[in-house]
Amino acid sequence: MPSFLRRPRVLIALGVILLALAGGAVAAYLVAVKKPGNIVNTDVPFDAPTTATTPPPTTTTKAKKPPKPRTVNWTRYGYTLAHTRVFDPPTVLNGPWRRVWVHRTGALTEFPPVIWRGVLFHLIDDGKLIVRTAKNGKLRWQRRLGALAASSPAVDHDTVYVTLLQASTGSVAGKILALRQKDGRILWSRTLPSRAESSPLLVDNRLFVGSEDGTLYALDARSGRQLWTYHASGAIKGSPSLHDGRLFFGNYGGDVQAVRASDGKLIWKSGAARGLVRSGNFYATAAVAFGRVYIGNTDGREYSFAASNGKLAWAHQTGAYVYSSAAVDNVPELGPTVFVGSYDGFFYALDARTGSVRWKHDAGGRISGSPTVIGSIVYFANLGKRETVGLSTATGRVRFRRGTGSFDPIVSDGQWLYLTGSSSLTALRQVAP
């Protein structure tokens, strides 16, 4: 679970001094501050999505049978390489839902499983990797890999990749491992000098993962050989996000940065508000969409930076820590929207361009984990109430509620939902209303 040191907010007097020293440029920047804690800079470009329209058919054709439902692989944390946390299922998944099976893990489960061809790979916080058949919950194999873990695996056609916070009890060393999918045989492992809870990102036979000493590693996925490293100013907790050949991530030094995926060269680094506002730590995984980087901070803000150069576009103050990684989607009839939870007990839908509130939901308990959009519903877990809630992405109306869930609750294979509770995994099947 996240840990950090709180940092004091900037004083009004300091803002006056900065204005006096920096002159008109700083004054122009800060004039956009709407209220204490919120920042808006309208000069930052925004890549508005284009909506394609399908022309009506010119002839009447016989209705075809609906396609046979198919399963989908969910191979990484956050589903997409850019960690937008949006899944468009091949069939409508709006419920109602029936529980098919439930597995009690016997240990804390903060992160969800990944899915490959009907098999679930679930890393539990006690360092055990549990592998089950998705449709019936039957155990295929399990293996304890270390003493402590807090991440999701990554998976491809024959291998599963795992990061560990602690390789052994009391150790400060983390570990990255590659295991054979069918039986859990270790193919290679690499001990790290510090702990790691960054979910691995697998791209074209390269594995990217961060660690608590601030190192971002690029490894050859087949051998574990180190390709390059980048050293940040603080611990890298989140999973790096990939877009347009660049990796984006925050750290516990209060920075967000972009590095080139090919060689780790720094492209830009931007502290929250470029030093004009003192920030806390970036625990969350960044989401990249619409030419922006979206990431939460322990100072209570959700931030938006330009993906091209790191310029701050906006910061929205929720009033409490934002550990939650955002889901970002272009919602019909609403537009580009950022979904994120806060320790203030509210779940927010923010305008992706400006950071203004489109709607918010009073969850009645602190939100630590990250949401996921599946179709037209955004799911999140309420740590305070230990429940999972699904809301309409357009209106915020409650569409789903289950009395289990604490952190990062939902993944799907395109047919079923798999719900991660605080110490359980539940399979839910859609039934006819």
Steps between C-alpha positions, in 0.01 A plus 500: 500500500621854429709692750629854487594815691260789472646827381376849596303704252644819364434819699321797351798716587728277297266540203527878531880481502501277193278743316727788586813317390376332186286784369236477237561140388426360845211740549343383175539139609353542848212723398328180383485362855129466570517416870766385746653178376356512147703603195390548140722590205291533186804534270589128514392316181232232523449234235123492479368166369314487173172313491456286193147456369378197308274579202160327504465193277363567154322165476308282738685183592397197696598523863800286583534283807695671776863388509593224740641649821877478515746536781763774506850496647570755776878484496614789720406729785267775376421307178655744245867586449417864583314384814178676410319218683220482240368170361244490221354147522388313188152465654304731730582429865243690708378217727323386703767267634505159669789366705646185345791433734704668769856429616620611844868589468593494868705819456452860394427553129556858386540444127287312245601198292591494133333267248637288217280260301259429780760478778537744792843588641463667840787627714410518870664738745674216685707433187299205369400472133169313461388371160138394439269406215276803454166325441502261796767636734691171496856533627760425234810574701633740762845601610637721776759726341595733783389656828304805385340625178270785394454490124332323211699262278546538124442209264559401140445181299720276717651703788380690807710781650492602867653777714550459875528755779705261712680192377519368858372601843685802636689559177528838331553328165228466240486259211376459143419150377388329182308173537373247251124537470403136499672389820672795673855389433732799548663594169710781643508731802678823578558630853472877536688711757171648623136401531266516199122533481481634144284268287717390206426641155575254220549644151659326199723268704599782735403518866479838677472524880578759769645455850513679834855628455373703203632273225299424189619178339473387139565126475502247223184299569647167385823508697461768769809676365514869591469725195508839671409681823372847584543649848219721633508732802280273709333160522307387192187332633272493195531308178659697214254591222589485132384734226667601174831337592519673837464373856319726749510464879505692827719452806532575869728794424190688383588476130326369191726413210507361149790287378565341165402133505781399266791616721365670816609849397315774690264703280346720769457519875242717668437542870140577585441857372874534420588608853228763535303267723671254734367154439496171681583164348379331184393149597245446222561353156472764228233484228583648158223623270401803291859625495504518881639307796258455793631402843396536865713628787506467877453879523135435413514604137439328170746647247499536123826563311569542131637170372726682255696721742368455856335841528233506770149525356297478818491371857175425681502492879281229654591576859671170584760259364458374144662156490251392236624462142255666263288344227466726195230458238314689230148460636206532258300818566755605763833516319857430618481422871739406781364265767683488833434434868633684803551443870245780550230238438390627159534347156553763229426537130718790381511677166818364340578837338444737795478290817155637587255265675244341270346295778611348829369216711502497879638154577488553876844350552858556390603378154854369466496275193444574134186494283444310178253584223325201341258608232285778644570424867795612711584271794690592816548358850416685820771418754301659782188289439673196347271495198519534121281749317428545131378837373365617167790679329259762363296582811664348808186301577561175691479196269683237707572436867660203673596466865863410430799692371761732643757609244503425125197284438395409145640329191307320226550242227224655289236264641539492878622739769770399747476692825800532732401544863728576791584129527296329231435461129142462371375402155176668389294389202246723326145364506189604312305768688 
